[in-house]
Structures are given as C-alpha cells and as structure tokens.
Amino acid sequence: VYLCPPCWLGRHVIHTGIYMPFRQGTPLRLNLSYSLLPQYLRRCCNYSSHMVGKWHLGQNVLAALPTGRGFETYLGYWSGAEDYVTHDTLGAYDFNDDARHEAGSAAAEVTLRPAVELNGTYSTAAMTARAVRVIEGFGGGG
C-alpha cells in the first residue's frame, strides 16, 4: 500500500484507482461521478459492503458519505485528525454509526447517527467489534 503524509492523498486511490488530491476543510470531495468498488460490486454481483474506519473523502452532501458511495453500514469518522477516545475533531464530535436501508424499488433511506455511546471507547476497539459482528452476521458455518 502506498502511503503519504497527508492521508487523503492516497485514500481515494484505494477506492477508485484515480489520483485526485484535494484539501481538507474545503467543499471538495471525491467526484460523485466516479463509481467506488462497493457501488460496482453491489450492481454487478449483489454484494453487501460495510466499512469501519476513517472516511475523509467528502461529507458536504449525503451522496458523498460512505452510505452514499455503496456501503450499507459505516462506523467511524468522516473527517481527519480525530481523537481516538473522545472522538473530537476540531471541537466537534465525529464518530458515526450510519446505515443505508433499501426500500424496495424506491430510493434507499439513510440513517446518520452520531455514535455518542462510544464516547470514551478507543476507536480501534469499537471498529474491531463492529467488523467482527458484521462478519459473524454472514454465518455460513465454519
């Protein structure tokens, strides 16, 4: 994996394969015309995609959030520089438990919820617990 000091320079490349830098705190986001891997996998193969971690690819419109980009659920922070225990980013709480609910043939309903019950919980522990729950939810014996 290619890493660079400002994380956002490489984060979108993982999702799209396209390098397009933009600065944090601007109205810019990863271009909504680009399909991300979870969107493609849902369309082509009926996959279920879930995400935990740091998004930091745009949060100024619903369509730019993880649940707008193909993930059914998302637990983590939208922005950068989060405190891993208080979940504070620049004076605001930024730890979210979001979900997209399909409504038949109609547009999906999205629930955005600050995960305030996780204030004081180390981010890695909360994200790991969610990832394990999602994986176990698929069952299949083993």
KEVO-321236 format. One record per residue: residue number from 1; z, y, x of N, C-alpha, C in turn. Coordinates in Angstrom, 2 decimals, decimal comma, m for minus. Atoms other than C-alpha are relative to their C-alpha. Last residue first. Layout:
% KEVO-321236
nr=NUM	n_Z=Z	n_Y=Y	n_X=X	ca_Z=Z	ca_Y=Y	ca_X=X	c_Z=Z	c_Y=Y	c_X=X
...
***
This chain:
% KEVO-321236
nr=142	n_Z=0,13	n_Y=m0,08	n_X=m1,45	ca_Z=9,95	ca_Y=m22,76	ca_X=m17,21	c_Z=1,17	c_Y=m0,58	c_X=0,69
nr=141	n_Z=m0,67	n_Y=1,13	n_X=m0,67	ca_Z=9,41	ca_Y=m22,25	ca_X=m20,86	c_Z=m0,15	c_Y=0,10	c_X=1,51
nr=140	n_Z=0,97	n_Y=0,93	n_X=m0,57	ca_Z=6,81	ca_Y=m19,88	ca_X=m22,25	c_Z=0,63	c_Y=m1,17	c_X=0,73
nr=139	n_Z=m0,33	n_Y=1,42	n_X=0,16	ca_Z=9,16	ca_Y=m17,01	ca_X=m22,87	c_Z=m0,99	c_Y=m0,90	c_X=0,71
nr=138	n_Z=1,28	n_Y=0,69	n_X=0,15	ca_Z=7,42	ca_Y=m13,61	ca_X=m22,94	c_Z=0,21	c_Y=m1,51	c_X=m0,11
nr=137	n_Z=0,48	n_Y=m0,09	n_X=1,37	ca_Z=10,75	ca_Y=m11,95	ca_X=m23,62	c_Z=m1,33	c_Y=m0,70	c_X=m0,23
nr=136	n_Z=m0,61	n_Y=1,08	n_X=0,75	ca_Z=12,04	ca_Y=m13,17	ca_X=m20,27	c_Z=m0,46	c_Y=m0,03	c_X=m1,45
nr=135	n_Z=0,60	n_Y=1,25	n_X=m0,49	ca_Z=9,55	ca_Y=m10,87	ca_X=m18,55	c_Z=0,58	c_Y=m1,20	c_X=m0,77
nr=134	n_Z=1,39	n_Y=0,06	n_X=0,45	ca_Z=10,57	ca_Y=m7,89	ca_X=m20,68	c_Z=m0,64	c_Y=m1,31	c_X=0,40
nr=133	n_Z=0,02	n_Y=0,20	n_X=1,44	ca_Z=14,29	ca_Y=m8,55	ca_X=m20,18	c_Z=m1,43	c_Y=m0,13	c_X=m0,54
nr=132	n_Z=m0,40	n_Y=1,40	n_X=0,24	ca_Z=13,86	ca_Y=m8,96	ca_X=m16,41	c_Z=m0,05	c_Y=m0,30	c_X=m1,49
nr=131	n_Z=1,11	n_Y=0,85	n_X=m0,42	ca_Z=11,94	ca_Y=m5,68	ca_X=m16,20	c_Z=0,31	c_Y=m1,46	c_X=m0,25
nr=130	n_Z=1,08	n_Y=m0,10	n_X=0,99	ca_Z=14,60	ca_Y=m3,89	ca_X=m18,25	c_Z=m1,16	c_Y=m0,92	c_X=0,36
nr=129	n_Z=m0,45	n_Y=0,68	n_X=1,21	ca_Z=17,46	ca_Y=m5,16	ca_X=m16,05	c_Z=m1,10	c_Y=0,03	c_X=m1,07
nr=128	n_Z=0,06	n_Y=1,45	n_X=m0,26	ca_Z=15,53	ca_Y=m4,14	ca_X=m12,94	c_Z=0,40	c_Y=m0,78	c_X=m1,24
nr=127	n_Z=1,40	n_Y=0,41	n_X=0,02	ca_Z=14,94	ca_Y=m0,65	ca_X=m14,30	c_Z=m0,16	c_Y=m1,50	c_X=0,22
nr=126	n_Z=0,51	n_Y=m0,11	n_X=1,37	ca_Z=18,60	ca_Y=m0,12	ca_X=m15,15	c_Z=m1,44	c_Y=m0,49	c_X=m0,10
nr=125	n_Z=m0,66	n_Y=1,03	n_X=0,82	ca_Z=19,81	ca_Y=m1,46	ca_X=m11,78	c_Z=m0,54	c_Y=0,03	c_X=m1,43
nr=124	n_Z=0,55	n_Y=1,31	n_X=m0,36	ca_Z=17,23	ca_Y=0,61	ca_X=m9,86	c_Z=0,61	c_Y=m1,11	c_X=m0,84
nr=123	n_Z=1,35	n_Y=0,20	n_X=0,54	ca_Z=18,18	ca_Y=3,79	ca_X=m11,73	c_Z=m0,55	c_Y=m1,40	c_X=0,28
nr=122	n_Z=0,98	n_Y=m0,12	n_X=m1,07	ca_Z=21,92	ca_Y=3,57	ca_X=m10,93	c_Z=m1,38	c_Y=m0,39	c_X=m0,53
nr=121	n_Z=0,48	n_Y=1,31	n_X=m0,45	ca_Z=23,83	ca_Y=3,93	ca_X=m14,18	c_Z=m1,06	c_Y=0,20	c_X=1,06
nr=120	n_Z=m1,04	n_Y=0,61	n_X=m0,80	ca_Z=25,80	ca_Y=7,17	ca_X=m14,66	c_Z=m0,35	c_Y=m1,40	c_X=0,49
nr=119	n_Z=m0,56	n_Y=m1,00	n_X=m0,90	ca_Z=23,60	ca_Y=8,36	ca_X=m17,51	c_Z=1,18	c_Y=m0,62	c_X=0,73
nr=118	n_Z=0,09	n_Y=0,47	n_X=m1,38	ca_Z=22,12	ca_Y=5,14	ca_X=m18,94	c_Z=0,45	c_Y=1,05	c_X=1,02
nr=117	n_Z=m1,02	n_Y=1,03	n_X=m0,19	ca_Z=23,30	ca_Y=5,88	ca_X=m22,49	c_Z=m0,02	c_Y=m0,56	c_X=1,42
nr=116	n_Z=m1,27	n_Y=m0,62	n_X=m0,42	ca_Z=21,27	ca_Y=9,09	ca_X=m22,23	c_Z=1,11	c_Y=m1,03	c_X=0,19
nr=115	n_Z=m0,93	n_Y=1,14	n_X=m0,11	ca_Z=17,99	ca_Y=7,13	ca_X=m22,33	c_Z=1,35	c_Y=0,50	c_X=0,50
nr=114	n_Z=m0,78	n_Y=m0,09	n_X=m1,23	ca_Z=15,95	ca_Y=10,13	ca_X=m23,53	c_Z=1,05	c_Y=m1,12	c_X=0,01
nr=113	n_Z=m1,45	n_Y=m0,08	n_X=0,12	ca_Z=13,76	ca_Y=8,80	ca_X=m26,32	c_Z=0,65	c_Y=0,14	c_X=1,36
nr=112	n_Z=m0,47	n_Y=m0,53	n_X=m1,27	ca_Z=10,03	ca_Y=9,12	ca_X=m26,96	c_Z=1,50	c_Y=0,22	c_X=m0,13
nr=111	n_Z=m1,39	n_Y=m0,43	n_X=0,02	ca_Z=8,80	ca_Y=6,89	ca_X=m29,78	c_Z=0,39	c_Y=0,43	c_X=1,40
nr=110	n_Z=m0,70	n_Y=m0,03	n_X=m1,27	ca_Z=5,04	ca_Y=6,62	ca_X=m30,14	c_Z=1,41	c_Y=0,53	c_X=m0,20
nr=109	n_Z=m1,13	n_Y=m0,91	n_X=0,11	ca_Z=3,21	ca_Y=5,54	ca_X=m33,28	c_Z=0,77	c_Y=m0,09	c_X=1,31
nr=108	n_Z=m1,32	n_Y=0,48	n_X=m0,39	ca_Z=m0,16	ca_Y=3,94	ca_X=m32,61	c_Z=1,04	c_Y=1,10	c_X=m0,20
nr=107	n_Z=m0,43	n_Y=m0,40	n_X=m1,34	ca_Z=m3,18	ca_Y=5,15	ca_X=m34,52	c_Z=1,42	c_Y=m0,49	c_X=0,27
nr=106	n_Z=m0,25	n_Y=m1,43	n_X=m0,17	ca_Z=m4,15	ca_Y=3,20	ca_X=m37,62	c_Z=0,43	c_Y=0,29	c_X=1,44
nr=105	n_Z=1,22	n_Y=m0,61	n_X=m0,50	ca_Z=m5,68	ca_Y=m0,28	ca_X=m37,52	c_Z=0,16	c_Y=1,50	c_X=0,20
nr=104	n_Z=1,21	n_Y=0,61	n_X=0,56	ca_Z=m2,30	ca_Y=m1,96	ca_X=m37,79	c_Z=m1,23	c_Y=0,64	c_X=0,60
nr=103	n_Z=m0,12	n_Y=m0,08	n_X=1,46	ca_Z=0,45	ca_Y=0,45	ca_X=m36,82	c_Z=m1,27	c_Y=m0,54	c_X=m0,65
nr=102	n_Z=1,30	n_Y=0,06	n_X=0,67	ca_Z=0,91	ca_Y=m0,37	ca_X=m33,16	c_Z=0,22	c_Y=m0,02	c_X=m1,50
nr=101	n_Z=0,00	n_Y=1,01	n_X=1,06	ca_Z=4,27	ca_Y=0,75	ca_X=m31,81	c_Z=m1,36	c_Y=0,05	c_X=m0,69
nr=100	n_Z=1,16	n_Y=m0,20	n_X=0,88	ca_Z=4,35	ca_Y=2,59	ca_X=m28,49	c_Z=m0,01	c_Y=m1,15	c_X=m0,99
nr=99	n_Z=0,70	n_Y=1,17	n_X=0,52	ca_Z=7,72	ca_Y=2,78	ca_X=m26,76	c_Z=m1,18	c_Y=0,44	c_X=m0,86
nr=98	n_Z=1,07	n_Y=m0,30	n_X=0,94	ca_Z=9,70	ca_Y=5,20	ca_X=m24,60	c_Z=m0,70	c_Y=m1,29	c_X=m0,45
nr=97	n_Z=0,24	n_Y=1,35	n_X=0,53	ca_Z=13,05	ca_Y=4,85	ca_X=m22,87	c_Z=m1,01	c_Y=0,17	c_X=m1,13
nr=96	n_Z=0,53	n_Y=0,21	n_X=1,34	ca_Z=13,32	ca_Y=7,98	ca_X=m20,74	c_Z=m0,23	c_Y=m1,46	c_X=m0,33
nr=95	n_Z=0,01	n_Y=1,47	n_X=m0,04	ca_Z=15,30	ca_Y=9,21	ca_X=m17,78	c_Z=m0,30	c_Y=m0,43	c_X=m1,42
nr=94	n_Z=1,33	n_Y=0,58	n_X=m0,03	ca_Z=14,77	ca_Y=12,91	ca_X=m17,04	c_Z=0,08	c_Y=m1,51	c_X=0,23
nr=93	n_Z=m0,11	n_Y=1,46	n_X=0,02	ca_Z=17,82	ca_Y=15,01	ca_X=m17,87	c_Z=m1,39	c_Y=m0,60	c_X=m0,10
nr=92	n_Z=0,26	n_Y=0,63	n_X=1,30	ca_Z=17,16	ca_Y=18,62	ca_X=m16,90	c_Z=0,12	c_Y=m1,52	c_X=0,12
nr=91	n_Z=m0,89	n_Y=m0,49	n_X=1,04	ca_Z=18,53	ca_Y=20,79	ca_X=m14,09	c_Z=m0,22	c_Y=m0,59	c_X=m1,38
nr=90	n_Z=0,07	n_Y=m1,46	n_X=0,10	ca_Z=15,63	ca_Y=20,33	ca_X=m11,64	c_Z=0,81	c_Y=0,53	c_X=m1,19
nr=89	n_Z=1,16	n_Y=m0,51	n_X=m0,74	ca_Z=15,52	ca_Y=16,60	ca_X=m12,30	c_Z=m0,08	c_Y=1,50	c_X=m0,27
nr=88	n_Z=0,31	n_Y=m1,42	n_X=0,08	ca_Z=18,83	ca_Y=15,01	ca_X=m13,34	c_Z=m1,22	c_Y=0,31	c_X=0,86
nr=87	n_Z=1,35	n_Y=m0,10	n_X=0,54	ca_Z=19,01	ca_Y=11,24	ca_X=m13,77	c_Z=m0,42	c_Y=1,44	c_X=m0,26
nr=86	n_Z=m0,12	n_Y=m0,93	n_X=1,13	ca_Z=22,80	ca_Y=11,35	ca_X=m13,15	c_Z=m1,34	c_Y=0,18	c_X=m0,72
nr=85	n_Z=m1,17	n_Y=0,36	n_X=0,82	ca_Z=22,68	ca_Y=8,17	ca_X=m11,03	c_Z=0,13	c_Y=0,93	c_X=m1,21
nr=84	n_Z=0,03	n_Y=1,40	n_X=0,42	ca_Z=19,32	ca_Y=8,12	ca_X=m9,24	c_Z=1,18	c_Y=m0,44	c_X=m0,85
nr=83	n_Z=m1,25	n_Y=0,55	n_X=m0,53	ca_Z=18,98	ca_Y=11,91	ca_X=m9,07	c_Z=0,13	c_Y=m1,40	c_X=m0,58
nr=82	n_Z=m1,09	n_Y=0,31	n_X=0,92	ca_Z=15,32	ca_Y=12,53	ca_X=m9,88	c_Z=1,24	c_Y=m0,45	c_X=0,77
nr=81	n_Z=m1,26	n_Y=m0,49	n_X=m0,57	ca_Z=13,00	ca_Y=14,20	ca_X=m7,37	c_Z=1,19	c_Y=m0,22	c_X=m0,93
nr=80	n_Z=m0,40	n_Y=0,43	n_X=m1,34	ca_Z=9,86	ca_Y=13,62	ca_X=m9,42	c_Z=1,35	c_Y=0,55	c_X=0,37
nr=79	n_Z=0,24	n_Y=m0,97	n_X=m1,06	ca_Z=8,75	ca_Y=13,76	ca_X=m13,05	c_Z=0,40	c_Y=m0,57	c_X=1,35
nr=78	n_Z=1,36	n_Y=m0,52	n_X=0,05	ca_Z=8,35	ca_Y=11,26	ca_X=m15,87	c_Z=m0,33	c_Y=0,83	c_X=1,22
nr=77	n_Z=0,09	n_Y=m1,45	n_X=0,03	ca_Z=11,46	ca_Y=9,23	ca_X=m15,20	c_Z=m1,43	c_Y=0,45	c_X=0,13
nr=76	n_Z=m0,01	n_Y=m0,67	n_X=m1,30	ca_Z=12,05	ca_Y=5,64	ca_X=m16,09	c_Z=m0,08	c_Y=1,49	c_X=m0,15
nr=75	n_Z=m1,35	n_Y=m0,44	n_X=m0,33	ca_Z=11,70	ca_Y=3,09	ca_X=m18,84	c_Z=m0,04	c_Y=0,62	c_X=1,37
nr=74	n_Z=m0,21	n_Y=m0,69	n_X=m1,28	ca_Z=8,28	ca_Y=2,63	ca_X=m20,42	c_Z=1,47	c_Y=0,37	c_X=0,13
nr=73	n_Z=m1,34	n_Y=m0,56	n_X=m0,19	ca_Z=7,06	ca_Y=0,40	ca_X=m23,21	c_Z=0,09	c_Y=0,61	c_X=1,38
nr=72	n_Z=m0,70	n_Y=0,13	n_X=1,29	ca_Z=3,64	ca_Y=m0,50	ca_X=m24,59	c_Z=1,40	c_Y=0,56	c_X=0,07
nr=71	n_Z=m1,24	n_Y=0,78	n_X=m0,09	ca_Z=1,81	ca_Y=0,84	ca_X=m21,54	c_Z=0,68	c_Y=m0,04	c_X=m1,37
nr=70	n_Z=0,19	n_Y=1,43	n_X=0,11	ca_Z=m1,79	ca_Y=1,89	ca_X=m22,14	c_Z=1,25	c_Y=m0,86	c_X=0,11
nr=69	n_Z=0,96	n_Y=0,50	n_X=m0,98	ca_Z=m2,02	ca_Y=5,51	ca_X=m21,00	c_Z=m0,06	c_Y=m1,52	c_X=0,04
nr=68	n_Z=1,31	n_Y=m0,50	n_X=0,36	ca_Z=m0,37	ca_Y=7,19	ca_X=m23,99	c_Z=m1,09	c_Y=m0,54	c_X=0,92
nr=67	n_Z=0,33	n_Y=0,63	n_X=1,28	ca_Z=2,77	ca_Y=5,09	ca_X=m23,59	c_Z=m1,35	c_Y=0,49	c_X=m0,54
nr=66	n_Z=0,32	n_Y=1,43	n_X=m0,16	ca_Z=2,80	ca_Y=6,09	ca_X=m19,89	c_Z=m0,39	c_Y=m0,69	c_X=m1,31
nr=65	n_Z=m1,19	n_Y=0,80	n_X=m0,30	ca_Z=2,62	ca_Y=9,81	ca_X=m20,75	c_Z=m0,36	c_Y=m1,48	c_X=0,11
nr=64	n_Z=m0,16	n_Y=0,12	n_X=m1,45	ca_Z=m0,64	ca_Y=11,77	ca_X=m20,51	c_Z=1,19	c_Y=m0,86	c_X=0,40
nr=63	n_Z=1,02	n_Y=0,91	n_X=m0,51	ca_Z=m1,63	ca_Y=11,23	ca_X=m24,18	c_Z=0,13	c_Y=m0,22	c_X=1,51
nr=62	n_Z=m0,38	n_Y=1,40	n_X=0,27	ca_Z=1,65	ca_Y=12,80	ca_X=m25,28	c_Z=m0,99	c_Y=m1,00	c_X=0,62
nr=61	n_Z=0,51	n_Y=0,42	n_X=1,30	ca_Z=0,76	ca_Y=16,11	ca_X=m23,58	c_Z=0,35	c_Y=m1,48	c_X=m0,18
nr=60	n_Z=0,11	n_Y=m1,18	n_X=0,86	ca_Z=2,46	ca_Y=18,00	ca_X=m20,73	c_Z=m0,68	c_Y=m0,26	c_X=m1,34
nr=59	n_Z=m0,90	n_Y=0,14	n_X=1,13	ca_Z=3,77	ca_Y=14,90	ca_X=m19,00	c_Z=m0,11	c_Y=1,17	c_X=m0,96
nr=58	n_Z=0,27	n_Y=m0,93	n_X=1,08	ca_Z=1,44	ca_Y=14,20	ca_X=m16,11	c_Z=0,92	c_Y=m0,26	c_X=m1,18
nr=57	n_Z=1,45	n_Y=m0,16	n_X=0,09	ca_Z=1,16	ca_Y=11,58	ca_X=m13,39	c_Z=m0,40	c_Y=0,93	c_X=m1,14
nr=56	n_Z=0,43	n_Y=m1,15	n_X=m0,81	ca_Z=4,80	ca_Y=11,58	ca_X=m12,21	c_Z=m1,52	c_Y=0,15	c_X=0,04
nr=55	n_Z=1,35	n_Y=m0,25	n_X=0,50	ca_Z=5,50	ca_Y=8,12	ca_X=m13,69	c_Z=m0,66	c_Y=1,09	c_X=0,83
nr=54	n_Z=0,36	n_Y=m1,41	n_X=m0,03	ca_Z=8,53	ca_Y=6,83	ca_X=m11,79	c_Z=m1,44	c_Y=0,17	c_X=m0,44
nr=53	n_Z=0,11	n_Y=m0,75	n_X=m1,24	ca_Z=9,90	ca_Y=3,43	ca_X=m12,60	c_Z=m0,35	c_Y=1,45	c_X=m0,21
nr=52	n_Z=m1,28	n_Y=m0,59	n_X=m0,38	ca_Z=9,53	ca_Y=0,78	ca_X=m15,28	c_Z=m0,24	c_Y=0,79	c_X=1,28
nr=51	n_Z=m0,23	n_Y=m0,67	n_X=m1,27	ca_Z=6,29	ca_Y=m0,10	ca_X=m17,00	c_Z=1,45	c_Y=0,43	c_X=0,14
nr=50	n_Z=m1,28	n_Y=m0,71	n_X=0,06	ca_Z=5,11	ca_Y=m2,50	ca_X=m19,69	c_Z=0,24	c_Y=0,61	c_X=1,37
nr=49	n_Z=m0,40	n_Y=m0,65	n_X=m1,26	ca_Z=1,64	ca_Y=m3,90	ca_X=m20,34	c_Z=1,27	c_Y=0,81	c_X=m0,22
nr=48	n_Z=m1,16	n_Y=m0,84	n_X=0,27	ca_Z=0,62	ca_Y=m6,43	ca_X=m23,03	c_Z=0,46	c_Y=0,57	c_X=1,34
nr=47	n_Z=m1,22	n_Y=0,09	n_X=m0,80	ca_Z=m2,83	ca_Y=m7,87	ca_X=m22,50	c_Z=1,06	c_Y=0,94	c_X=m0,53
nr=46	n_Z=m1,17	n_Y=m0,02	n_X=0,88	ca_Z=m5,44	ca_Y=m8,13	ca_X=m25,27	c_Z=1,32	c_Y=m0,21	c_X=0,76
nr=45	n_Z=m0,65	n_Y=1,31	n_X=m0,04	ca_Z=m8,14	ca_Y=m9,08	ca_X=m22,73	c_Z=1,23	c_Y=m0,12	c_X=m0,88
nr=44	n_Z=0,85	n_Y=1,15	n_X=m0,34	ca_Z=m10,76	ca_Y=m6,36	ca_X=m22,69	c_Z=0,67	c_Y=m1,34	c_X=m0,27
nr=43	n_Z=1,31	n_Y=0,04	n_X=0,67	ca_Z=m9,10	ca_Y=m3,52	ca_X=m24,54	c_Z=m0,75	c_Y=m1,30	c_X=0,27
nr=42	n_Z=m0,25	n_Y=0,11	n_X=1,45	ca_Z=m5,49	ca_Y=m4,15	ca_X=m23,49	c_Z=m1,32	c_Y=m0,15	c_X=m0,74
nr=41	n_Z=m0,44	n_Y=1,36	n_X=0,28	ca_Z=m6,51	ca_Y=m4,86	ca_X=m19,88	c_Z=0,31	c_Y=m0,22	c_X=m1,48
nr=40	n_Z=1,12	n_Y=0,92	n_X=m0,12	ca_Z=m8,52	ca_Y=m1,62	ca_X=m19,74	c_Z=0,42	c_Y=m1,43	c_X=m0,38
nr=39	n_Z=0,91	n_Y=m0,29	n_X=1,11	ca_Z=m5,68	ca_Y=0,51	ca_X=m21,03	c_Z=m1,17	c_Y=m0,98	c_X=0,01
nr=38	n_Z=m0,56	n_Y=0,57	n_X=1,23	ca_Z=m3,22	ca_Y=m1,19	ca_X=m18,65	c_Z=m0,87	c_Y=0,28	c_X=m1,23
nr=37	n_Z=0,02	n_Y=1,45	n_X=0,07	ca_Z=m5,59	ca_Y=m0,53	ca_X=m15,71	c_Z=0,63	c_Y=m0,56	c_X=m1,28
nr=36	n_Z=m0,90	n_Y=0,64	n_X=m0,95	ca_Z=m5,99	ca_Y=3,17	ca_X=m16,40	c_Z=m0,04	c_Y=m1,51	c_X=m0,22
nr=35	n_Z=m0,75	n_Y=1,13	n_X=0,56	ca_Z=m9,01	ca_Y=4,66	ca_X=m18,13	c_Z=0,86	c_Y=m0,60	c_X=1,10
nr=34	n_Z=m0,05	n_Y=1,20	n_X=m0,83	ca_Z=m10,01	ca_Y=8,06	ca_X=m16,76	c_Z=0,80	c_Y=m1,08	c_X=m0,71
nr=33	n_Z=1,24	n_Y=0,75	n_X=0,20	ca_Z=m10,92	ca_Y=10,64	ca_X=m19,42	c_Z=m0,04	c_Y=m1,27	c_X=0,85
nr=32	n_Z=m0,12	n_Y=0,92	n_X=1,13	ca_Z=m7,30	ca_Y=11,77	ca_X=m19,55	c_Z=m1,28	c_Y=m0,79	c_X=m0,27
nr=31	n_Z=1,01	n_Y=m0,26	n_X=1,01	ca_Z=m7,58	ca_Y=13,30	ca_X=m16,07	c_Z=0,05	c_Y=m1,06	c_X=m1,11
nr=30	n_Z=1,10	n_Y=0,90	n_X=m0,25	ca_Z=m4,33	ca_Y=12,71	ca_X=m14,20	c_Z=m0,98	c_Y=0,14	c_X=m1,16
nr=29	n_Z=m0,41	n_Y=1,39	n_X=0,14	ca_Z=m2,26	ca_Y=15,72	ca_X=m14,96	c_Z=m1,20	c_Y=m0,84	c_X=0,40
nr=28	n_Z=0,97	n_Y=1,04	n_X=m0,32	ca_Z=m2,42	ca_Y=19,44	ca_X=m14,42	c_Z=0,61	c_Y=m1,38	c_X=m0,15
nr=27	n_Z=0,43	n_Y=0,66	n_X=1,23	ca_Z=m0,14	ca_Y=21,83	ca_X=m16,27	c_Z=m0,99	c_Y=m1,13	c_X=0,27
nr=26	n_Z=1,17	n_Y=m0,67	n_X=0,55	ca_Z=1,51	ca_Y=22,57	ca_X=m12,93	c_Z=m0,38	c_Y=m0,70	c_X=m1,31
nr=25	n_Z=m0,39	n_Y=m1,23	n_X=0,65	ca_Z=5,05	ca_Y=21,64	ca_X=m11,92	c_Z=m1,18	c_Y=0,80	c_X=m0,53
nr=24	n_Z=m1,05	n_Y=0,16	n_X=1,02	ca_Z=3,99	ca_Y=19,02	ca_X=m9,41	c_Z=0,32	c_Y=1,37	c_X=m0,58
nr=23	n_Z=m1,37	n_Y=m0,37	n_X=m0,35	ca_Z=0,76	ca_Y=19,81	ca_X=m7,58	c_Z=0,95	c_Y=m0,23	c_X=m1,17
nr=22	n_Z=m0,42	n_Y=m1,16	n_X=0,77	ca_Z=m2,54	ca_Y=18,00	ca_X=m8,00	c_Z=1,47	c_Y=0,24	c_X=0,29
nr=21	n_Z=m1,33	n_Y=m0,61	n_X=m0,15	ca_Z=m4,40	ca_Y=15,49	ca_X=m5,83	c_Z=0,21	c_Y=1,18	c_X=m0,95
nr=20	n_Z=0,09	n_Y=m1,32	n_X=0,62	ca_Z=m7,37	ca_Y=13,50	ca_X=m7,16	c_Z=1,36	c_Y=0,68	c_X=0,09
nr=19	n_Z=m0,91	n_Y=m0,94	n_X=m0,66	ca_Z=m8,09	ca_Y=10,24	ca_X=m5,33	c_Z=m0,22	c_Y=1,39	c_X=m0,59
nr=18	n_Z=0,60	n_Y=m1,32	n_X=m0,23	ca_Z=m9,66	ca_Y=7,69	ca_X=m7,71	c_Z=1,04	c_Y=0,91	c_X=0,64
nr=17	n_Z=0,91	n_Y=0,14	n_X=m1,13	ca_Z=m8,81	ca_Y=3,97	ca_X=m7,67	c_Z=m0,67	c_Y=1,31	c_X=0,36
nr=16	n_Z=1,40	n_Y=m0,27	n_X=0,31	ca_Z=m7,36	ca_Y=4,45	ca_X=m11,14	c_Z=m0,99	c_Y=m0,34	c_X=1,10
nr=15	n_Z=0,37	n_Y=0,22	n_X=1,40	ca_Z=m3,74	ca_Y=3,25	ca_X=m11,38	c_Z=m1,51	c_Y=0,10	c_X=m0,25
nr=14	n_Z=m0,38	n_Y=1,36	n_X=0,38	ca_Z=m2,96	ca_Y=2,79	ca_X=m7,67	c_Z=m0,49	c_Y=m0,30	c_X=m1,41
nr=13	n_Z=1,00	n_Y=0,87	n_X=m0,60	ca_Z=m4,89	ca_Y=5,99	ca_X=m6,87	c_Z=0,28	c_Y=m1,46	c_X=m0,36
nr=12	n_Z=1,12	n_Y=0,15	n_X=0,93	ca_Z=m2,70	ca_Y=7,86	ca_X=m9,36	c_Z=m1,09	c_Y=m0,91	c_X=0,58
nr=11	n_Z=m0,39	n_Y=0,70	n_X=1,23	ca_Z=0,43	ca_Y=7,22	ca_X=m7,28	c_Z=m1,19	c_Y=m0,22	c_X=m0,94
nr=10	n_Z=0,45	n_Y=1,37	n_X=0,02	ca_Z=m1,08	ca_Y=8,14	ca_X=m3,90	c_Z=0,23	c_Y=m0,73	c_X=m1,31
nr=9	n_Z=1,32	n_Y=0,11	n_X=m0,61	ca_Z=m0,98	ca_Y=11,93	ca_X=m3,79	c_Z=m0,54	c_Y=m1,43	c_X=m0,06
nr=8	n_Z=1,05	n_Y=m0,11	n_X=0,99	ca_Z=1,88	ca_Y=11,96	ca_X=m6,32	c_Z=m1,39	c_Y=m0,11	c_X=0,59
nr=7	n_Z=0,32	n_Y=1,27	n_X=0,68	ca_Z=4,30	ca_Y=10,61	ca_X=m3,74	c_Z=m1,18	c_Y=0,10	c_X=m0,95
nr=6	n_Z=m0,11	n_Y=m0,34	n_X=1,42	ca_Z=4,25	ca_Y=13,67	ca_X=m1,49	c_Z=m0,50	c_Y=m1,18	c_X=m0,83
nr=5	n_Z=m1,26	n_Y=m0,70	n_X=0,28	ca_Z=5,00	ca_Y=12,04	ca_X=1,90	c_Z=0,12	c_Y=0,52	c_X=m1,44
nr=4	n_Z=0,03	n_Y=m1,31	n_X=m0,62	ca_Z=2,06	ca_Y=9,60	ca_X=1,80	c_Z=1,23	c_Y=0,77	c_X=m0,43
nr=3	n_Z=m1,03	n_Y=m0,94	n_X=0,42	ca_Z=1,99	ca_Y=5,89	ca_X=1,16	c_Z=m0,19	c_Y=1,32	c_X=0,70
nr=2	n_Z=0,07	n_Y=m1,25	n_X=m0,71	ca_Z=m0,91	ca_Y=3,43	ca_X=1,27	c_Z=1,04	c_Y=0,96	c_X=m0,56
nr=1	n_Z=0,00	n_Y=m1,18	n_X=0,85	ca_Z=0,00	ca_Y=0,00	ca_X=0,00	c_Z=0,00	c_Y=1,23	c_X=0,88
***
